[in-house]
Amino acid sequence: MSPRIDVKFARMLPDPSVEASVQRWVDRLGWTNIAIEHASVSIERSARGRTSACLTLVLSGGRALSTAISRSDIYVAVADTFRDARKQLLGLAGEPTGSRLAIAG
């Protein structure tokens, strides 16, 4: 079962290609063997041209994991946010972060 995914855009128009990128990143988190019930991503463009991506994952049992990163490129912001979440998920699973191959962005 794939998690429900909400993508919200602030101070910018919704972008279907960014939404598709978020979907691919959520799918990549599936190999962690931790059930993700819901993913919420908020993408916001700042006045200085940077993009912030905020991710909240609701895991089975109601536990939540959140991370946020700001970058000049929207796709890099999304990718780095999910990479940070992956590190946190690996920590929850009790695995050292170097025990698996990195997922290419």
C-alpha positions in Angstrom: 0.0 0.0 0.0 1.5 3.3 -1.0 1.2 6.3 1.4 -1.1 9.2 0.8 0.9 12.2 -0.5 0.0 15.9 -0.1 2.1 18.5 -2.0 1.5 22.1 -1.3 3.1 25.1 -3.0 3.4 28.6 -1.5 4.4 31.8 -3.3 4.6 29.9 -6.5 2.4 28.1 -9.0 1.9 24.3 -8.6 4.4 22.3 -10.7 3.4 18.8 -11.9 7.0 17.8 -12.5 8.0 18.7 -8.9 5.0 16.7 -7.7 6.1 13.8 -9.8 9.6 14.1 -8.3 8.1 14.0 -4.8 6.2 10.9 -5.7 9.4 9.2 -6.9 11.2 10.1 -3.7 8.4 8.8 -1.5 8.5 5.5 -3.5 12.2 5.2 -2.9 11.7 5.4 0.9 9.7 2.1 0.7 12.9 -0.1 0.9 13.4 1.0 4.5 10.8 -1.5 5.7 9.2 1.2 7.8 5.6 1.7 6.9 4.8 5.3 5.9 1.1 6.2 6.1 1.2 9.8 5.0 3.7 12.2 3.4 3.2 15.9 3.4 5.5 18.2 1.4 5.3 22.0 1.5 7.4 23.8 -1.1 7.8 27.6 -0.8 9.8 30.1 -2.8 11.4 32.8 -0.7 11.8 36.5 -1.7 15.5 35.8 -2.2 14.9 33.2 -4.9 15.6 30.2 -2.7 13.2 27.3 -2.4 12.4 25.6 0.9 11.1 22.1 1.0 9.5 20.9 4.2 8.6 17.2 4.6 6.6 15.5 7.2 6.2 11.7 7.2 3.6 10.0 9.4 4.8 6.5 10.2 2.7 3.5 11.3 1.8 3.9 14.9 1.4 7.7 14.5 5.0 8.6 14.9 6.0 11.6 12.8 9.3 12.6 11.2 10.0 16.1 9.9 12.8 17.8 8.0 13.2 21.0 6.0 15.9 22.3 3.7 16.3 25.4 1.6 18.3 25.5 -1.6 18.5 27.7 -4.7 17.2 24.9 -7.0 13.8 23.4 -6.3 14.7 19.8 -7.3 17.9 19.9 -5.1 15.8 21.2 -2.2 13.3 18.3 -2.6 16.1 15.7 -3.1 18.1 16.9 -0.1 15.0 16.9 2.1 14.2 13.3 1.2 17.9 12.3 1.7 17.8 13.8 5.2 14.5 11.9 5.9 16.1 8.7 4.7 18.9 9.1 7.2 16.4 9.6 9.9 14.5 6.5 8.9 17.6 4.4 8.8 18.3 5.6 12.4 14.8 4.5 13.4 15.3 1.1 11.8 18.5 0.7 13.8 20.7 0.4 10.8 24.0 2.3 10.3 23.6 4.8 7.5 26.4 3.3 5.5 24.9 -0.2 5.4 23.0 0.3 2.2 23.9 1.8 -1.2 22.9 5.4 -1.5 19.9 6.1 -3.7 20.9 8.4 -6.6 18.9 11.6 -7.0 
